[in-house]
């Protein structure tokens, strides 16, 4: 995949059907609906892996979020992109299962809007994490009760999509346990 392809996002309609491609930053400036994915990872103690986005990310820098998130490139399957980015951002890969989809539109500052059709995946991993410093400022595993308290007390510490996805994540993972 070329760097030009990586700079493109897949634009979609409200049903996640392909409508075209667009340069990533332009899609965020115009608030165009595009395909994305978010990966949630738990370890064998049921702690969630969080990453703090690198401070110089083009939006939401320094905020805490799920293990990784990004956009599939044109011609790339969403789950394949999720595996690729998990390795690129956090230095590991694991089995991933689709959990749910989330459509949202939110101002993320700097004149940018996230308008995403987000595919949420979940994995379990307890091995070594070796984050990419260009993507990740910090990371930690956190007990779910501690995470929920932090989210309640300081939602501004977290990305918009993480705040939106967590209630559904909790609902679905409790139902399956």
C-alpha positions as CSV (number, residue, x, y, z in Angstrom):
1,X,0.0,0.0,0.0
2,X,1.4,3.4,-1.0
3,X,1.7,6.4,1.3
4,X,-0.9,8.1,-1.0
5,X,-3.3,5.3,-0.3
6,X,-2.7,5.5,3.5
7,X,-3.5,9.3,3.4
8,X,-6.9,8.5,1.9
9,X,-10.1,7.4,3.8
10,X,-13.1,5.5,2.5
11,X,-16.1,7.7,2.3
12,X,-19.4,5.9,3.0
13,X,-23.1,6.4,3.3
14,X,-25.3,5.9,6.4
15,X,-25.3,2.2,5.8
16,X,-21.5,2.0,5.5
17,X,-21.6,1.4,1.7
18,X,-18.6,2.8,-0.2
19,X,-19.2,6.2,-1.9
20,X,-15.6,7.1,-2.8
21,X,-12.3,8.1,-1.3
22,X,-11.0,11.4,0.1
23,X,-7.8,12.8,1.6
24,X,-7.9,12.1,5.3
25,X,-7.4,15.6,6.6
26,X,-9.9,17.0,4.1
27,X,-12.5,14.5,5.2
28,X,-12.0,15.7,8.8
29,X,-12.1,19.4,7.8
30,X,-15.4,18.9,5.9
31,X,-16.9,16.4,8.3
32,X,-17.5,13.8,5.6
33,X,-18.7,10.4,6.8
34,X,-16.0,7.8,6.5
35,X,-15.1,4.3,7.6
36,X,-13.0,3.8,10.7
37,X,-12.2,1.2,13.3
38,X,-11.4,1.1,17.0
39,X,-9.8,-1.8,18.8
40,X,-10.5,-2.6,22.4
41,X,-8.1,-5.0,24.2
42,X,-8.5,-6.7,27.5
43,X,-5.9,-8.7,29.3
44,X,-6.4,-12.0,31.2
45,X,-7.3,-10.0,34.3
46,X,-10.1,-8.2,32.5
47,X,-8.1,-4.9,32.5
48,X,-8.5,-2.6,29.5
49,X,-5.4,-1.5,27.5
50,X,-5.5,2.3,27.1
51,X,-3.2,4.4,25.0
52,X,-2.5,8.1,25.4
53,X,-2.4,9.6,21.9
54,X,0.9,11.2,21.0
55,X,0.9,14.9,21.9
56,X,1.4,16.0,18.3
57,X,-1.4,14.0,16.6
58,X,-3.4,16.2,14.3
59,X,-6.4,16.0,16.6
60,X,-7.1,14.7,20.1
61,X,-3.4,14.6,21.0
62,X,-2.6,13.7,24.6
63,X,-6.1,12.2,25.2
64,X,-6.5,8.6,26.4
65,X,-8.4,6.1,24.3
66,X,-8.7,2.4,23.4
67,X,-5.7,0.3,22.3
68,X,-5.8,1.7,18.7
69,X,-8.0,3.3,16.2
70,X,-7.6,4.4,12.6
71,X,-9.0,4.1,9.1
72,X,-8.8,1.3,6.5
73,X,-7.1,2.4,3.3
74,X,-8.9,2.1,0.0
75,X,-9.0,-1.5,-1.0
76,X,-8.1,-2.7,2.5
77,X,-10.6,-4.7,4.7
78,X,-11.5,-3.1,8.0
79,X,-10.4,-6.1,10.1
80,X,-7.1,-6.3,8.2
81,X,-6.5,-2.6,8.8
82,X,-7.3,-3.2,12.5
83,X,-4.6,-5.9,12.8
84,X,-2.1,-3.8,10.8
85,X,-2.6,-0.7,13.0
86,X,-2.6,-2.7,16.3
87,X,0.9,-3.9,15.3
88,X,2.0,-0.4,14.0
89,X,0.8,1.5,17.1
90,X,1.2,-1.0,20.0
91,X,3.7,-3.5,18.7
92,X,1.6,-6.6,18.9
93,X,-1.3,-8.4,17.3
94,X,-4.0,-10.7,18.6
95,X,-7.3,-12.3,17.6
96,X,-10.0,-9.7,17.1
97,X,-13.8,-10.2,17.1
98,X,-16.3,-7.6,15.7
99,X,-18.3,-6.2,18.6
100,X,-20.5,-3.4,17.3
101,X,-20.6,-0.4,15.0
102,X,-20.9,3.2,16.0
103,X,-21.9,6.1,13.8
104,X,-21.0,9.5,15.3
105,X,-20.2,13.1,14.4
106,X,-18.2,15.3,16.8
107,X,-16.1,18.4,16.8
108,X,-12.6,17.5,17.8
109,X,-11.1,21.0,17.8
110,X,-8.9,22.8,15.4
111,X,-11.6,23.1,12.8
112,X,-11.8,19.3,12.5
113,X,-14.9,17.0,12.7
114,X,-14.8,13.3,13.2
115,X,-17.8,11.9,11.3
116,X,-17.2,8.2,11.3
117,X,-18.8,4.9,10.8
118,X,-16.6,3.1,13.4
119,X,-16.2,-0.7,13.5
120,X,-15.5,-1.7,17.0
121,X,-13.3,-4.8,17.5
122,X,-12.3,-6.6,20.7
123,X,-9.3,-8.7,21.5
124,X,-7.6,-10.3,24.5
125,X,-3.8,-10.0,24.9
126,X,-1.6,-10.3,28.0
127,X,1.9,-10.1,26.4
128,X,4.4,-7.4,25.8
129,X,3.3,-4.0,24.5
130,X,5.9,-2.0,22.6
131,X,4.2,1.2,21.5
132,X,5.3,3.4,18.6
133,X,6.4,6.7,20.1
134,X,5.2,8.6,17.0
135,X,1.6,7.4,17.7
136,X,1.5,6.8,21.5
137,X,2.7,9.0,24.4
138,X,1.9,6.4,27.1
139,X,-0.1,3.3,27.7
140,X,-1.5,1.3,30.7
141,X,-3.8,-1.5,31.6
142,X,-6.5,-0.4,34.0
143,X,-9.2,-2.3,36.0
144,X,-12.7,-1.7,34.6
145,X,-14.0,-0.2,37.8
146,X,-11.1,2.3,37.9
147,X,-11.6,3.2,34.3
148,X,-15.3,3.8,34.7
149,X,-14.7,6.1,37.7
150,X,-12.1,8.0,35.7
151,X,-14.4,8.3,32.8
152,X,-17.2,9.6,35.1
153,X,-15.0,12.1,36.9
154,X,-12.9,13.4,34.0
155,X,-14.5,12.5,30.6
156,X,-12.3,15.3,29.0
157,X,-9.2,13.1,29.5
158,X,-10.6,10.7,26.8
159,X,-11.3,10.9,23.1
160,X,-14.8,11.6,21.9
161,X,-15.2,8.1,20.3
162,X,-14.0,6.4,23.5
163,X,-16.6,8.2,25.6
164,X,-19.3,7.3,23.1
165,X,-18.3,3.6,22.7
166,X,-17.7,2.7,26.3
167,X,-21.3,2.4,27.5
168,X,-22.1,0.0,24.6
169,X,-18.8,-1.9,25.2
170,X,-19.7,-2.3,28.9
171,X,-23.3,-3.4,28.0
172,X,-22.1,-6.0,25.4
173,X,-19.2,-7.4,27.5
174,X,-21.3,-7.7,30.6
175,X,-24.0,-9.5,28.6
176,X,-21.5,-12.0,27.3
177,X,-19.8,-12.8,30.6
